[in-house]
Amino acid sequence: MSKSVAIVGAGLGGLTLARVLHLHGIPATLYEAEPSASARSQGGQLDIHEHDGQRALKVAGLMDEFRTIIHKGGEATRALDQHGKVLLDQPDEGDGGRPEVLRGDLRRLLINSLPPGTIRWGWKLDEVKSLGGGRHALIFTNGSTTETDVLVGADGAWSKVRPLLSDAKPAYTGVTFVETYLHDVDERFPATAEAVGVGGMFALAPGKGIVAHREAGATIHTYVQLMRPTSWFAGIDFSNTDDAKARIAAEFEGWAPALTALITGGDTAPILRPINALPSGHRWDRKPGVTLLGDAAHLSPPAGDGANLAMLDGAELGEVIVAHPNDIEDALTAYEAAMFARSATAAADAHEIVDLCLGERAPFSLVEFLTAAGSIADPK
């Protein structure tokens, strides 16, 4: 294939696409705003599903490497009530159906699978211009400009490429997560360590919840979930760590101290993460030479599917480009048809999981779902 391929965003989806193309001798360039691979923390653990994330890794030829970064025991799931009573306790059966890995480890694996120079670090996209015939000019904040035959927006929720295809913008879902960490939990917070267990833990009530996961190095990573308007959070000074912790913890008055310690005992400042989403079933009309993947295409509430879907998007887009090297429009049309269908289903499922976790019948709605399903991805 003689056409140039530009991928904006070196997240999991964009990296997977670049890796699949590389395996088939098709060069691509990734443009990433971050200055380096280690510029910031990449977040917590991901459960990588057999039918999408693991399938993408197989297409990328990276399953052996993937197995070396799995957090053994991480698939265990438990649900508690607000007093710490265990309502459900599912062990990690070790079947590999949804193994847990750190996002940073997975991203590093993908980065290391690409030839040096594939990723242009510190290239933040400022503007895109259509040149006609499916070609586009990319203008970056560092003053550089490049042109490409095939443009893929893998640049997340606030994609700069999306406006070429769609007027849709992410909107607040009514739920905000507050992210916290506890370190040395077995020594410093033994009751909390016992409550969380060895994998994921859900302590839920209508409109609020504490969702935590054990990570390597005696660390517990927590997402406190609250259904509140953005104005409510605007009234909290998150630059004042102690005040922010106290304000969030006050919403859980009467809950077991082992659970509220996940808020009040954190060693780092709590991080505010409003949950935004694109309209369910988001799609666009085919326009030559450009497409989207991952959150840029189908941002939904966290339900364990976002990273998996982005990787599958990247793998399938790579496969169709390989299969249609001389007809990119056929390739993009085939990719989008499959991606639109699965992302619409995933978006509906994600909103359902939010209701299971934070709706009127929480925590029992989630417990019933977990019992019937056997396991679930972390809604984080």
Secondary structure as GFF3:
##gff-version 3
##sequence-region A 1 380
A	DSSP	beta_strand	5	8	.	.	.	ID=ss1
A	DSSP	alpha_helix	12	23	.	.	.	ID=ss2
A	DSSP	beta_strand	29	32	.	.	.	ID=ss3
A	DSSP	beta_strand	45	47	.	.	.	ID=ss4
A	DSSP	alpha_helix	53	59	.	.	.	ID=ss5
A	DSSP	alpha_helix	63	67	.	.	.	ID=ss6
A	DSSP	beta_strand	77	80	.	.	.	ID=ss7
A	DSSP	beta_strand	86	90	.	.	.	ID=ss8
A	DSSP	beta_strand	100	102	.	.	.	ID=ss9
A	DSSP	alpha_helix	103	112	.	.	.	ID=ss10
A	DSSP	beta_strand	119	121	.	.	.	ID=ss11
A	DSSP	beta_strand	125	132	.	.	.	ID=ss12
A	DSSP	beta_strand	135	140	.	.	.	ID=ss13
A	DSSP	beta_strand	145	148	.	.	.	ID=ss14
A	DSSP	beta_strand	150	153	.	.	.	ID=ss15
A	DSSP	three_ten_helix	162	164	.	.	.	ID=ss16
A	DSSP	beta_strand	171	182	.	.	.	ID=ss17
A	DSSP	alpha_helix	185	188	.	.	.	ID=ss18
A	DSSP	alpha_helix	190	196	.	.	.	ID=ss19
A	DSSP	beta_strand	200	205	.	.	.	ID=ss20
A	DSSP	beta_strand	208	215	.	.	.	ID=ss21
A	DSSP	beta_strand	219	227	.	.	.	ID=ss22
A	DSSP	alpha_helix	230	234	.	.	.	ID=ss23
A	DSSP	alpha_helix	241	250	.	.	.	ID=ss24
A	DSSP	alpha_helix	257	264	.	.	.	ID=ss25
A	DSSP	beta_strand	271	277	.	.	.	ID=ss26
A	DSSP	beta_strand	290	292	.	.	.	ID=ss27
A	DSSP	alpha_helix	295	298	.	.	.	ID=ss28
A	DSSP	alpha_helix	306	323	.	.	.	ID=ss29
A	DSSP	alpha_helix	328	358	.	.	.	ID=ss30
A	DSSP	alpha_helix	364	373	.	.	.	ID=ss31
###
